[in-house]
Amino acid sequence: MILEVAMLQIKPGQTVQFERAFAQAQAIIAGMPGYLAHQLQRCLEAPDKYLLLVNWQRLEDHTIGFRQSPQYQEWRQLLHHFYEPFPTVEHFARVHPDSPLPG
Amino acid sequence: MILEVAMLQIKPGQTVQFERAFAQAQAIIAGMPGYLAHQLQRCLEAPDKYLLLVNWQRLEDHTIGFRQSPQYQEWRQLLHHFYEPFPTVEHFARVHPDSPLPG
């Protein structure tokens, strides 16, 4: 299992619209092969900043399966115009996976 | 519930020692009041980089309860010398908490 991590900086004054667009967009990733779960988290110290965490079965489910899909174009159209700068997306694998799971 | 997020950059060549120290240190946070769960995740694109995620019941369980405890001194001693630069720690709260949980 792979964790996709993206720190999202939203343009000032657009967080309400972003959250509304995300509520719609999340159905897109949730329907992709290899998708397991996701969380959108909002920063307490910097309220224009969000953390998107997505669990995928395999790295390629995100980097190839999702990013090369027609659904990705829809995702982009809904969300990418809110970001400034455009986020770096990285992937992580769990160390010591025997410990309990955060929610 | 609050998510503590720290991106940890480990000094080159010290990841094995860091993971070993973390395996010991994780018992320290896991015993603190308000601690709920944690994950240590390692970056696939940059293997010296780790993401630490900790769920706390309330923000103050981390910022006051943990950071002002004697146990924090032990945690520091075990882990802080591995970091370069010293990490920024931020806190997040979940948006749309009705969706499924990543592991």
N, CA and C atoms of all chains as a GROMACS GRO file, in nm:
protein
  618
    1MET      N    1   0.083  -0.120   0.000
    1MET     CA    2   0.000   0.000   0.000
    1MET      C    3   0.087   0.125   0.000
    2ILE      N    4   0.045   0.223  -0.078
    2ILE     CA    5   0.121   0.346  -0.100
    2ILE      C    6   0.038   0.465  -0.052
    3LEU      N    7   0.105   0.563   0.007
    3LEU     CA    8   0.037   0.686   0.048
    3LEU      C    9   0.080   0.800  -0.043
    4GLU      N   10  -0.015   0.857  -0.115
    4GLU     CA   11   0.011   0.978  -0.194
    4GLU      C   12  -0.006   1.098  -0.102
    5VAL      N   13   0.089   1.191  -0.107
    5VAL     CA   14   0.086   1.307  -0.018
    5VAL      C   15   0.100   1.435  -0.100
    6ALA      N   16   0.003   1.524  -0.088
    6ALA     CA   17   0.011   1.652  -0.159
    6ALA      C   18  -0.026   1.764  -0.064
    7MET      N   19   0.066   1.860  -0.048
    7MET     CA   20   0.038   1.978   0.032
    7MET      C   21  -0.018   2.082  -0.065
    8LEU      N   22  -0.141   2.127  -0.040
    8LEU     CA   23  -0.213   2.212  -0.135
    8LEU      C   24  -0.225   2.354  -0.080
    9GLN      N   25  -0.169   2.449  -0.152
    9GLN     CA   26  -0.180   2.588  -0.114
    9GLN      C   27  -0.291   2.650  -0.199
   10ILE      N   28  -0.399   2.694  -0.133
   10ILE     CA   29  -0.515   2.746  -0.206
   10ILE      C   30  -0.504   2.899  -0.217
   11LYS      N   31  -0.544   2.951  -0.333
   11LYS     CA   32  -0.540   3.096  -0.354
   11LYS      C   33  -0.624   3.165  -0.246
   12PRO      N   34  -0.577   3.278  -0.196
   12PRO     CA   35  -0.647   3.348  -0.087
   12PRO      C   36  -0.794   3.374  -0.121
   13GLY      N   37  -0.881   3.347  -0.023
   13GLY     CA   38  -1.024   3.375  -0.040
   13GLY      C   39  -1.099   3.267  -0.116
   14GLN      N   40  -1.035   3.156  -0.151
   14GLN     CA   41  -1.103   3.056  -0.233
   14GLN      C   42  -1.123   2.922  -0.162
   15THR      N   43  -1.106   2.922  -0.030
   15THR     CA   44  -1.114   2.792   0.038
   15THR      C   45  -1.255   2.734   0.039
   16VAL      N   46  -1.356   2.819   0.049
   16VAL     CA   47  -1.494   2.768   0.049
   16VAL      C   48  -1.525   2.700  -0.085
   17GLN      N   49  -1.488   2.769  -0.193
   17GLN     CA   50  -1.510   2.712  -0.328
   17GLN      C   51  -1.427   2.586  -0.347
   18PHE      N   52  -1.303   2.589  -0.296
   18PHE     CA   53  -1.218   2.470  -0.310
   18PHE      C   54  -1.280   2.350  -0.238
   19GLU      N   55  -1.326   2.372  -0.116
   19GLU     CA   56  -1.385   2.260  -0.040
   19GLU      C   57  -1.510   2.206  -0.109
   20ARG      N   58  -1.585   2.296  -0.170
   20ARG     CA   59  -1.706   2.253  -0.241
   20ARG      C   60  -1.666   2.170  -0.365
   21ALA      N   61  -1.566   2.219  -0.438
   21ALA     CA   62  -1.520   2.147  -0.558
   21ALA      C   63  -1.459   2.012  -0.519
   22PHE      N   64  -1.387   2.010  -0.407
   22PHE     CA   65  -1.326   1.885  -0.363
   22PHE      C   66  -1.433   1.781  -0.326
   23ALA      N   67  -1.540   1.827  -0.262
   23ALA     CA   68  -1.648   1.737  -0.223
   23ALA      C   69  -1.703   1.663  -0.346
   24GLN      N   70  -1.704   1.735  -0.458
   24GLN     CA   71  -1.749   1.674  -0.584
   24GLN      C   72  -1.636   1.587  -0.644
   25ALA      N   73  -1.515   1.639  -0.643
   25ALA     CA   74  -1.403   1.570  -0.708
   25ALA      C   75  -1.365   1.440  -0.640
   26GLN      N   76  -1.388   1.430  -0.511
   26GLN     CA   77  -1.342   1.310  -0.440
   26GLN      C   78  -1.409   1.181  -0.491
   27ALA      N   79  -1.528   1.195  -0.548
   27ALA     CA   80  -1.593   1.077  -0.606
   27ALA      C   81  -1.512   1.024  -0.725
   28ILE      N   82  -1.438   1.113  -0.790
   28ILE     CA   83  -1.358   1.072  -0.907
   28ILE      C   84  -1.246   0.978  -0.865
   29ILE      N   85  -1.162   1.020  -0.767
   29ILE     CA   86  -1.055   0.928  -0.726
   29ILE      C   87  -1.112   0.803  -0.659
   30ALA      N   88  -1.218   0.820  -0.582
   30ALA     CA   89  -1.274   0.705  -0.510
   30ALA      C   90  -1.323   0.595  -0.604
   31GLY      N   91  -1.347   0.630  -0.729
   31GLY     CA   92  -1.393   0.531  -0.826
   31GLY      C   93  -1.282   0.467  -0.907
   32MET      N   94  -1.156   0.507  -0.885
   32MET     CA   95  -1.045   0.458  -0.968
   32MET      C   96  -0.996   0.321  -0.920
   33PRO      N   97  -0.952   0.236  -1.013
   33PRO     CA   98  -0.894   0.107  -0.972
   33PRO      C   99  -0.770   0.128  -0.884
   34GLY      N  100  -0.761   0.053  -0.776
   34GLY     CA  101  -0.645   0.063  -0.687
   34GLY      C  102  -0.661   0.168  -0.578
   35TYR      N  103  -0.766   0.250  -0.588
   35TYR     CA  104  -0.794   0.347  -0.481
   35TYR      C  105  -0.839   0.273  -0.355
   36LEU      N  106  -0.784   0.317  -0.240
   36LEU     CA  107  -0.824   0.254  -0.114
   36LEU      C  108  -0.898   0.351  -0.022
   37ALA      N  109  -0.844   0.472  -0.006
   37ALA     CA  110  -0.904   0.569   0.088
   37ALA      C  111  -0.839   0.704   0.067
   38HIS      N  112  -0.902   0.809   0.119
   38HIS     CA  113  -0.838   0.941   0.116
   38HIS      C  114  -0.886   1.025   0.233
   39GLN      N  115  -0.808   1.130   0.260
   39GLN     CA  116  -0.844   1.230   0.360
   39GLN      C  117  -0.804   1.366   0.307
   40LEU      N  118  -0.888   1.465   0.327
   40LEU     CA  119  -0.848   1.604   0.306
   40LEU      C  120  -0.840   1.668   0.444
   41GLN      N  121  -0.724   1.726   0.476
   41GLN     CA  122  -0.702   1.784   0.608
   41GLN      C  123  -0.668   1.932   0.590
   42ARG      N  124  -0.721   2.017   0.676
   42ARG     CA  125  -0.695   2.161   0.667
   42ARG      C  126  -0.602   2.205   0.779
   43CYS      N  127  -0.505   2.289   0.744
   43CYS     CA  128  -0.402   2.332   0.839
   43CYS      C  129  -0.457   2.433   0.939
   44LEU      N  130  -0.431   2.413   1.067
   44LEU     CA  131  -0.477   2.506   1.171
   44LEU      C  132  -0.393   2.633   1.171
   45GLU      N  133  -0.263   2.620   1.146
   45GLU     CA  134  -0.172   2.736   1.153
   45GLU      C  135  -0.180   2.822   1.026
   46ALA      N  136  -0.217   2.762   0.913
   46ALA     CA  137  -0.222   2.834   0.785
   46ALA      C  138  -0.346   2.786   0.710
   47PRO      N  139  -0.462   2.853   0.733
   47PRO     CA  140  -0.591   2.799   0.687
   47PRO      C  141  -0.609   2.794   0.535
   48ASP      N  142  -0.514   2.849   0.456
   48ASP     CA  143  -0.522   2.833   0.311
   48ASP      C  144  -0.450   2.707   0.266
   49LYS      N  145  -0.396   2.632   0.362
   49LYS     CA  146  -0.318   2.513   0.328
   49LYS      C  147  -0.394   2.387   0.365
   50TYR      N  148  -0.392   2.290   0.274
   50TYR     CA  149  -0.458   2.161   0.296
   50TYR      C  150  -0.358   2.049   0.270
   51LEU      N  151  -0.382   1.937   0.332
   51LEU     CA  152  -0.302   1.818   0.307
   51LEU      C  153  -0.396   1.711   0.251
   52LEU      N  154  -0.361   1.664   0.132
   52LEU     CA  155  -0.439   1.555   0.074
   52LEU      C  156  -0.360   1.426   0.087
   53LEU      N  157  -0.421   1.327   0.149
   53LEU     CA  158  -0.362   1.194   0.166
   53LEU      C  159  -0.449   1.094   0.092
   54VAL      N  160  -0.388   1.018   0.004
   54VAL     CA  161  -0.463   0.915  -0.068
   54VAL      C  162  -0.388   0.782  -0.059
   55ASN      N  163  -0.456   0.679  -0.016
   55ASN     CA  164  -0.398   0.545  -0.019
   55ASN      C  165  -0.433   0.474  -0.150
   56TRP      N  166  -0.330   0.422  -0.214
   56TRP     CA  167  -0.346   0.343  -0.336
   56TRP      C  168  -0.285   0.206  -0.311
   57GLN      N  169  -0.338   0.107  -0.380
   57GLN     CA  170  -0.284  -0.028  -0.366
   57GLN      C  171  -0.139  -0.031  -0.412
   58ARG      N  172  -0.113   0.022  -0.532
   58ARG     CA  173   0.022   0.024  -0.589
   58ARG      C  174   0.052   0.165  -0.639
   59LEU      N  175   0.179   0.200  -0.646
   59LEU     CA  176   0.222   0.332  -0.695
   59LEU      C  177   0.161   0.361  -0.832
   60GLU      N  178   0.162   0.262  -0.921
   60GLU     CA  179   0.117   0.280  -1.059
   60GLU      C  180  -0.033   0.307  -1.068
   61ASP      N  181  -0.108   0.267  -0.966
   61ASP     CA  182  -0.251   0.297  -0.967
   61ASP      C  183  -0.271   0.448  -0.968
   62HIS      N  184  -0.179   0.521  -0.905
   62HIS     CA  185  -0.188   0.666  -0.908
   62HIS      C  186  -0.115   0.726  -1.028
   63THR      N  187   0.016   0.690  -1.041
   63THR     CA  188   0.101   0.759  -1.140
   63THR      C  189   0.063   0.726  -1.285
   64ILE      N  190   0.012   0.606  -1.308
   64ILE     CA  191  -0.028   0.568  -1.445
   64ILE      C  192  -0.180   0.558  -1.454
   65GLY      N  193  -0.237   0.467  -1.374
   65GLY     CA  194  -0.382   0.441  -1.383
   65GLY      C  195  -0.466   0.568  -1.373
   66PHE      N  196  -0.440   0.648  -1.270
   66PHE     CA  197  -0.521   0.769  -1.251
   66PHE      C  198  -0.476   0.882  -1.343
   67ARG      N  199  -0.345   0.910  -1.343
   67ARG     CA  200  -0.299   1.029  -1.416
   67ARG      C  201  -0.315   1.019  -1.566
   68GLN      N  202  -0.324   0.898  -1.618
   68GLN     CA  203  -0.341   0.885  -1.764
   68GLN      C  204  -0.486   0.854  -1.801
   69SER      N  205  -0.575   0.869  -1.705
   69SER     CA  206  -0.716   0.838  -1.731
   69SER      C  207  -0.792   0.962  -1.777
   70PRO      N  208  -0.904   0.944  -1.846
   70PRO     CA  209  -0.991   1.057  -1.880
   70PRO      C  210  -1.045   1.124  -1.753
   71GLN      N  211  -1.063   1.046  -1.646
   71GLN     CA  212  -1.116   1.102  -1.521
   71GLN      C  213  -1.020   1.206  -1.463
   72TYR      N  214  -0.889   1.190  -1.488
   72TYR     CA  215  -0.792   1.287  -1.436
   72TYR      C  216  -0.815   1.426  -1.496
   73GLN      N  217  -0.858   1.430  -1.620
   73GLN     CA  218  -0.885   1.560  -1.685
   73GLN      C  219  -1.000   1.632  -1.613
   74GLU      N  220  -1.097   1.554  -1.569
   74GLU     CA  221  -1.211   1.609  -1.495
   74GLU      C  222  -1.165   1.662  -1.358
   75TRP      N  223  -1.082   1.582  -1.289
   75TRP     CA  224  -1.023   1.617  -1.160
   75TRP      C  225  -0.944   1.748  -1.171
   76ARG      N  226  -0.860   1.754  -1.273
   76ARG     CA  227  -0.779   1.875  -1.300
   76ARG      C  228  -0.867   1.997  -1.316
   77GLN      N  229  -0.970   1.981  -1.398
   77GLN     CA  230  -1.057   2.094  -1.429
   77GLN      C  231  -1.129   2.145  -1.304
   78LEU      N  232  -1.167   2.052  -1.217
   78LEU     CA  233  -1.236   2.091  -1.094
   78LEU      C  234  -1.142   2.158  -0.995
   79LEU      N  235  -1.016   2.113  -0.986
   79LEU     CA  236  -0.932   2.150  -0.872
   79LEU      C  237  -0.807   2.233  -0.902
   80HIS      N  238  -0.744   2.210  -1.016
   80HIS     CA  239  -0.609   2.266  -1.032
   80HIS      C  240  -0.605   2.419  -1.031
   81HIS      N  241  -0.712   2.486  -1.070
   81HIS     CA  242  -0.710   2.632  -1.073
   81HIS      C  243  -0.711   2.695  -0.933
   82PHE      N  244  -0.735   2.614  -0.830
   82PHE     CA  245  -0.732   2.667  -0.692
   82PHE      C  246  -0.589   2.674  -0.636
   83TYR      N  247  -0.493   2.603  -0.696
   83TYR     CA  248  -0.360   2.588  -0.637
   83TYR      C  249  -0.265   2.698  -0.682
   84GLU      N  250  -0.190   2.751  -0.585
   84GLU     CA  251  -0.083   2.846  -0.618
   84GLU      C  252   0.016   2.848  -0.502
   85PRO      N  253   0.137   2.792  -0.521
   85PRO     CA  254   0.188   2.731  -0.646
   85PRO      C  255   0.128   2.594  -0.671
   86PHE      N  256   0.159   2.537  -0.787
   86PHE     CA  257   0.112   2.403  -0.818
   86PHE      C  258   0.184   2.305  -0.725
   87PRO      N  259   0.111   2.213  -0.662
   87PRO     CA  260   0.172   2.128  -0.557
   87PRO      C  261   0.268   2.021  -0.610
   88THR      N  262   0.366   1.989  -0.527
   88THR     CA  263   0.449   1.872  -0.548
   88THR      C  264   0.376   1.754  -0.486
   89VAL      N  265   0.370   1.645  -0.559
   89VAL     CA  266   0.306   1.525  -0.506
   89VAL      C  267   0.414   1.420  -0.484
   90GLU      N  268   0.413   1.360  -0.366
   90GLU     CA  269   0.510   1.255  -0.337
   90GLU      C  270   0.438   1.131  -0.287
   91HIS      N  271   0.512   1.021  -0.289
   91HIS     CA  272   0.455   0.892  -0.247
   91HIS      C  273   0.537   0.835  -0.133
   92PHE      N  274   0.468   0.770  -0.042
   92PHE     CA  275   0.532   0.716   0.078
   92PHE      C  276   0.488   0.573   0.102
   93ALA      N  277   0.575   0.500   0.169
   93ALA     CA  278   0.540   0.364   0.212
   93ALA      C  279   0.565   0.357   0.362
   94ARG      N  280   0.482   0.282   0.429
   94ARG     CA  281   0.484   0.283   0.574
   94ARG      C  282   0.602   0.208   0.634
   95VAL      N  283   0.662   0.265   0.738
   95VAL     CA  284   0.767   0.201   0.817
   95VAL      C  285   0.698   0.143   0.941
   96HIS      N  286   0.740   0.025   0.985
   96HIS     CA  287   0.677  -0.039   1.103
   96HIS      C  288   0.525  -0.046   1.087
   97PRO      N  289   0.474  -0.114   0.987
   97PRO     CA  290   0.329  -0.110   0.962
   97PRO      C  291   0.246  -0.186   1.065
   98ASP      N  292   0.307  -0.229   1.173
   98ASP     CA  293   0.232  -0.304   1.275
   98ASP      C  294   0.164  -0.213   1.376
   99SER      N  295   0.192  -0.081   1.372
   99SER     CA  296   0.132   0.010   1.471
   99SER      C  297  -0.009   0.053   1.426
  100PRO      N  298  -0.090   0.110   1.516
  100PRO     CA  299  -0.229   0.142   1.483
  100PRO      C  300  -0.243   0.252   1.378
  101LEU      N  301  -0.358   0.263   1.317
  101LEU     CA  302  -0.385   0.354   1.206
  101LEU      C  303  -0.447   0.486   1.250
  102PRO      N  304  -0.388   0.598   1.209
  102PRO     CA  305  -0.458   0.726   1.232
  102PRO      C  306  -0.582   0.739   1.145
  103GLY      N  307  -0.675   0.820   1.185
  103GLY     CA  308  -0.798   0.841   1.107
  103GLY      C  309  -0.794   0.973   1.036
  104MET      N  310  -1.058   1.566   1.672
  104MET     CA  311  -0.930   1.496   1.650
  104MET      C  312  -0.840   1.580   1.560
  105ILE      N  313  -0.712   1.582   1.597
  105ILE     CA  314  -0.613   1.666   1.530
  105ILE      C  315  -0.505   1.577   1.469
  106LEU      N  316  -0.458   1.615   1.351
  106LEU     CA  317  -0.347   1.542   1.289
  106LEU      C  318  -0.222   1.628   1.295
  107GLU      N  319  -0.120   1.579   1.364
  107GLU     CA  320   0.012   1.644   1.364
  107GLU      C  321   0.089   1.592   1.242
  108VAL      N  322   0.149   1.684   1.168
  108VAL     CA  323   0.220   1.647   1.045
  108VAL      C  324   0.362   1.703   1.049
  109ALA      N  325   0.461   1.617   1.036
  109ALA     CA  326   0.600   1.662   1.032
  109ALA      C  327   0.672   1.591   0.919
  110MET      N  328   0.730   1.670   0.828
  110MET     CA  329   0.811   1.616   0.720
  110MET      C  330   0.955   1.615   0.772
  111LEU      N  331   1.014   1.496   0.780
  111LEU     CA  332   1.144   1.479   0.846
  111LEU      C  333   1.253   1.452   0.742
  112GLN      N  334   1.351   1.539   0.736
  112GLN     CA  335   1.464   1.518   0.646
  112GLN      C  336   1.579   1.462   0.730
  113ILE      N  337   1.618   1.337   0.700
  113ILE     CA  338   1.721   1.268   0.778
  113ILE      C  339   1.858   1.290   0.716
  114LYS      N  340   1.960   1.311   0.800
  114LYS     CA  341   2.096   1.330   0.750
  114LYS      C  342   2.138   1.210   0.664
  115PRO      N  343   2.208   1.236   0.554
  115PRO     CA  344   2.246   1.127   0.462
  115PRO      C  345   2.317   1.013   0.535
  116GLY      N  346   2.279   0.890   0.500
  116GLY     CA  347   2.344   0.772   0.557
  116GLY      C  348   2.295   0.734   0.695
  117GLN      N  349   2.193   0.802   0.749
  117GLN     CA  350   2.152   0.773   0.886
  117GLN      C  351   2.009   0.716   0.896
  118THR      N  352   1.954   0.673   0.783
  118THR     CA  353   1.814   0.627   0.788
  118THR      C  354   1.798   0.497   0.868
  119VAL      N  355   1.895   0.408   0.860
  119VAL     CA  356   1.883   0.281   0.936
  119VAL      C  357   1.881   0.311   1.086
  120GLN      N  358   1.974   0.395   1.130
  120GLN     CA  359   1.981   0.432   1.271
  120GLN      C  360   1.855   0.510   1.313
  121PHE      N  361   1.807   0.598   1.223
  121PHE     CA  362   1.686   0.674   1.255
  121PHE      C  363   1.566   0.580   1.273
  122GLU      N  364   1.550   0.486   1.183
  122GLU     CA  365   1.435   0.394   1.195
  122GLU      C  366   1.445   0.311   1.323
  123ARG      N  367   1.567   0.275   1.359
  123ARG     CA  368   1.586   0.198   1.482
  123ARG      C  369   1.550   0.284   1.604
  124ALA      N  370   1.597   0.409   1.604
  124ALA     CA  371   1.566   0.500   1.715
  124ALA      C  372   1.417   0.530   1.721
  125PHE      N  373   1.355   0.543   1.604
  125PHE     CA  374   1.212   0.572   1.602
  125PHE      C  375   1.130   0.456   1.659
  126ALA      N  376   1.173   0.334   1.627
  126ALA     CA  377   1.104   0.214   1.678
  126ALA      C  378   1.099   0.217   1.831
  127GLN      N  379   1.204   0.271   1.890
  127GLN     CA  380   1.208   0.284   2.036
  127GLN      C  381   1.127   0.406   2.082
  128ALA      N  382   1.144   0.518   2.011
  128ALA     CA  383   1.081   0.644   2.052
  128ALA      C  384   0.928   0.640   2.041
  129GLN      N  385   0.876   0.561   1.950
  129GLN     CA  386   0.730   0.563   1.928
  129GLN      C  387   0.652   0.520   2.053
  130ALA      N  388   0.714   0.442   2.139
  130ALA     CA  389   0.648   0.403   2.264
  130ALA      C  390   0.626   0.526   2.353
  131ILE      N  391   0.712   0.627   2.338
  131ILE     CA  392   0.700   0.748   2.420
  131ILE      C  393   0.573   0.824   2.385
  132ILE      N  394   0.553   0.857   2.255
  132ILE     CA  395   0.429   0.929   2.222
  132ILE      C  396   0.306   0.843   2.246
  133ALA      N  397   0.318   0.714   2.215
  133ALA     CA  398   0.202   0.625   2.230
  133ALA      C  399   0.150   0.619   2.373
  134GLY      N  400   0.236   0.656   2.471
  134GLY     CA  401   0.195   0.653   2.611
  134GLY      C  402   0.142   0.786   2.661
  135MET      N  403   0.140   0.889   2.576
  135MET     CA  404   0.100   1.022   2.623
  135MET      C  405  -0.052   1.038   2.627
  136PRO      N  406  -0.104   1.116   2.726
  136PRO     CA  407  -0.249   1.143   2.729
  136PRO      C  408  -0.294   1.213   2.600
  137GLY      N  409  -0.404   1.169   2.542
  137GLY     CA  410  -0.457   1.232   2.421
  137GLY      C  411  -0.401   1.174   2.292
  138TYR      N  412  -0.299   1.089   2.303
  138TYR     CA  413  -0.246   1.022   2.184
  138TYR      C  414  -0.348   0.923   2.131
  139LEU      N  415  -0.368   0.921   2.000
  139LEU     CA  416  -0.461   0.825   1.942
  139LEU      C  417  -0.392   0.724   1.852
  140ALA      N  418  -0.302   0.770   1.764
  140ALA     CA  419  -0.238   0.679   1.668
  140ALA      C  420  -0.125   0.755   1.598
  141HIS      N  421  -0.036   0.680   1.535
  141HIS     CA  422   0.066   0.746   1.453
  141HIS      C  423   0.108   0.654   1.340
  142GLN      N  424   0.172   0.716   1.239
  142GLN     CA  425   0.234   0.644   1.128
  142GLN      C  426   0.365   0.711   1.094
  143LEU      N  427   0.467   0.632   1.067
  143LEU     CA  428   0.588   0.685   1.006
  143LEU      C  429   0.590   0.632   0.863
  144GLN      N  430   0.601   0.725   0.767
  144GLN     CA  431   0.598   0.688   0.625
  144GLN      C  432   0.728   0.735   0.560
  145ARG      N  433   0.785   0.651   0.473
  145ARG     CA  434   0.911   0.686   0.406
  145ARG      C  435   0.884   0.722   0.260
  146CYS      N  436   0.950   0.828   0.214
  146CYS     CA  437   0.927   0.879   0.078
  146CYS      C  438   0.993   0.789  -0.027
  147LEU      N  439   0.918   0.755  -0.132
  147LEU     CA  440   0.973   0.671  -0.239
  147LEU      C  441   1.065   0.753  -0.330
  148GLU      N  442   1.033   0.879  -0.353
  148GLU     CA  443   1.112   0.962  -0.445
  148GLU      C  444   1.238   1.016  -0.378
  149ALA      N  445   1.236   1.033  -0.246
  149ALA     CA  446   1.351   1.089  -0.173
  149ALA      C  447   1.367   1.008  -0.044
  150PRO      N  448   1.445   0.899  -0.048
  150PRO     CA  449   1.446   0.802   0.063
  150PRO      C  450   1.504   0.854   0.196
  151ASP      N  451   1.561   0.975   0.198
  151ASP     CA  452   1.604   1.034   0.325
  151ASP      C  453   1.490   1.112   0.391
  152LYS      N  454   1.375   1.114   0.326
  152LYS     CA  455   1.262   1.193   0.376
  152LYS      C  456   1.154   1.101   0.432
  153TYR      N  457   1.101   1.140   0.548
  153TYR     CA  458   0.994   1.065   0.614
  153TYR      C  459   0.880   1.160   0.647
  154LEU      N  460   0.763   1.104   0.657
  154LEU     CA  461   0.646   1.181   0.700
  154LEU      C  462   0.595   1.118   0.829
  155LEU      N  463   0.589   1.200   0.933
  155LEU     CA  464   0.534   1.151   1.060
  155LEU      C  465   0.394   1.209   1.076
  156LEU      N  466   0.298   1.121   1.096
  156LEU     CA  467   0.158   1.160   1.118
  156LEU      C  468   0.118   1.110   1.256
  157VAL      N  469   0.068   1.201   1.338
  157VAL     CA  470   0.022   1.160   1.471
  157VAL      C  471  -0.117   1.216   1.495
  158ASN      N  472  -0.209   1.133   1.533
  158ASN     CA  473  -0.342   1.179   1.573
  158ASN      C  474  -0.346   1.201   1.723
  159TRP      N  475  -0.393   1.320   1.759
  159TRP     CA  476  -0.413   1.357   1.899
  159TRP      C  477  -0.560   1.392   1.917
  160GLN      N  478  -0.609   1.372   2.039
  160GLN     CA  479  -0.747   1.406   2.066
  160GLN      C  480  -0.769   1.557   2.050
  161ARG      N  481  -0.681   1.637   2.112
  161ARG     CA  482  -0.691   1.782   2.107
  161ARG      C  483  -0.553   1.839   2.073
  162LEU      N  484  -0.551   1.957   2.012
  162LEU     CA  485  -0.426   2.023   1.977
  162LEU      C  486  -0.331   2.032   2.096
  163GLU      N  487  -0.387   2.068   2.215
  163GLU     CA  488  -0.306   2.091   2.334
  163GLU      C  489  -0.242   1.962   2.387
  164ASP      N  490  -0.300   1.848   2.351
  164ASP     CA  491  -0.238   1.722   2.393
  164ASP      C  492  -0.097   1.712   2.335
  165HIS      N  493  -0.078   1.769   2.215
  165HIS     CA  494   0.055   1.770   2.155
  165HIS      C  495   0.135   1.892   2.198
  166THR      N  496   0.077   2.012   2.176
  166THR     CA  497   0.155   2.135   2.192
  166THR      C  498   0.190   2.166   2.338
  167ILE      N  499   0.105   2.124   2.429
  167ILE     CA  500   0.132   2.149   2.571
  167ILE      C  501   0.165   2.017   2.642
  168GLY      N  502   0.067   1.925   2.640
  168GLY     CA  503   0.081   1.799   2.713
  168GLY      C  504   0.211   1.726   2.680
  169PHE      N  505   0.238   1.707   2.552
  169PHE     CA  506   0.358   1.633   2.513
  169PHE      C  507   0.483   1.721   2.519
  170ARG      N  508   0.476   1.839   2.457
  170ARG     CA  509   0.599   1.919   2.444
  170ARG      C  510   0.651   1.972   2.577
  171GLN      N  511   0.564   1.981   2.675
  171GLN     CA  512   0.612   2.030   2.806
  171GLN      C  513   0.635   1.916   2.905
  172SER      N  514   0.632   1.794   2.856
  172SER     CA  515   0.650   1.678   2.944
  172SER      C  516   0.797   1.638   2.954
  173PRO      N  517   0.834   1.567   3.062
  173PRO     CA  518   0.970   1.511   3.070
  173PRO      C  519   0.994   1.409   2.958
  174GLN      N  520   0.889   1.340   2.914
  174GLN     CA  521   0.903   1.241   2.807
  174GLN      C  522   0.951   1.305   2.677
  175TYR      N  523   0.913   1.432   2.656
  175TYR     CA  524   0.955   1.501   2.534
  175TYR      C  525   1.107   1.515   2.528
  176GLN      N  526   1.171   1.532   2.642
  176GLN     CA  527   1.318   1.543   2.647
  176GLN      C  528   1.383   1.413   2.599
  177GLU      N  529   1.320   1.302   2.636
  177GLU     CA  530   1.368   1.170   2.595
  177GLU      C  531   1.351   1.153   2.444
  178TRP      N  532   1.234   1.191   2.395
  178TRP     CA  533   1.203   1.187   2.250
  178TRP      C  534   1.305   1.270   2.172
  179ARG      N  535   1.329   1.392   2.217
  179ARG     CA  536   1.427   1.482   2.155
  179ARG      C  537   1.563   1.418   2.145
  180GLN      N  538   1.605   1.359   2.258
  180GLN     CA  539   1.738   1.302   2.266
  180GLN      C  540   1.754   1.184   2.170
  181LEU      N  541   1.647   1.108   2.157
  181LEU     CA  542   1.651   0.994   2.065
  181LEU      C  543   1.650   1.036   1.919
  182LEU      N  544   1.576   1.142   1.885
  182LEU     CA  545   1.546   1.167   1.743
  182LEU      C  546   1.600   1.296   1.683
  183HIS      N  547   1.609   1.402   1.760
  183HIS     CA  548   1.632   1.533   1.698
  183HIS      C  549   1.766   1.545   1.626
  184HIS      N  550   1.866   1.469   1.669
  184HIS     CA  551   1.998   1.479   1.604
  184HIS      C  552   2.001   1.418   1.463
  185PHE      N  553   1.896   1.347   1.424
  185PHE     CA  554   1.889   1.290   1.288
  185PHE      C  555   1.840   1.392   1.186
  186TYR      N  556   1.776   1.501   1.229
  186TYR     CA  557   1.707   1.592   1.138
  186TYR      C  558   1.799   1.703   1.088
  187GLU      N  559   1.792   1.728   0.959
  187GLU     CA  560   1.862   1.843   0.901
  187GLU      C  561   1.796   1.879   0.768
  188PRO      N  562   1.724   1.994   0.763
  188PRO     CA  563   1.704   2.091   0.870
  188PRO      C  564   1.606   2.040   0.975
  189PHE      N  565   1.593   2.119   1.083
  189PHE     CA  566   1.497   2.084   1.186
  189PHE      C  567   1.355   2.103   1.128
  190PRO      N  568   1.268   2.005   1.146
  190PRO     CA  569   1.138   2.009   1.076
  190PRO      C  570   1.039   2.111   1.132
  191THR      N  571   0.955   2.159   1.041
  191THR     CA  572   0.838   2.237   1.079
  191THR      C  573   0.726   2.138   1.110
  192VAL      N  574   0.659   2.160   1.221
  192VAL     CA  575   0.548   2.074   1.257
  192VAL      C  576   0.419   2.154   1.245
  193GLU      N  577   0.321   2.098   1.177
  193GLU     CA  578   0.192   2.167   1.164
  193GLU      C  579   0.080   2.074   1.207
  194HIS      N  580  -0.036   2.134   1.230
  194HIS     CA  581  -0.152   2.058   1.275
  194HIS      C  582  -0.267   2.076   1.178
  195PHE      N  583  -0.344   1.972   1.160
  195PHE     CA  584  -0.452   1.972   1.063
  195PHE      C  585  -0.579   1.914   1.125
  196ALA      N  586  -0.691   1.957   1.070
  196ALA     CA  587  -0.821   1.900   1.110
  196ALA      C  588  -0.890   1.855   0.982
  197ARG      N  589  -0.961   1.747   0.992
  197ARG     CA  590  -1.017   1.684   0.874
  197ARG      C  591  -1.135   1.759   0.815
  198VAL      N  592  -1.139   1.767   0.682
  198VAL     CA  593  -1.252   1.823   0.608
  198VAL      C  594  -1.334   1.703   0.560
  199HIS      N  595  -1.466   1.715   0.559
  199HIS     CA  596  -1.552   1.604   0.517
  199HIS      C  597  -1.518   1.476   0.592
  200PRO      N  598  -1.528   1.472   0.722
  200PRO     CA  599  -1.480   1.355   0.796
  200PRO      C  600  -1.567   1.230   0.777
  201ASP      N  601  -1.663   1.234   0.686
  201ASP     CA  602  -1.750   1.118   0.665
  201ASP      C  603  -1.692   1.017   0.567
  202SER      N  604  -1.579   1.053   0.502
  202SER     CA  605  -1.521   0.959   0.404
  202SER      C  606  -1.431   0.856   0.472
  203PRO      N  607  -1.395   0.746   0.405
  203PRO     CA  608  -1.319   0.638   0.469
  203PRO      C  609  -1.177   0.678   0.508
  204LEU      N  610  -1.119   0.601   0.599
  204LEU     CA  611  -0.989   0.633   0.659
  204LEU      C  612  -0.872   0.566   0.588
  205PRO      N  613  -0.768   0.643   0.549
  205PRO     CA  614  -0.646   0.579   0.497
  205PRO      C  615  -0.570   0.506   0.609
  206GLY      N  616  -0.491   0.413   0.571
  206GLY     CA  617  -0.411   0.337   0.669
  206GLY      C  618  -0.267   0.380   0.667
   0.00000   0.00000   0.00000
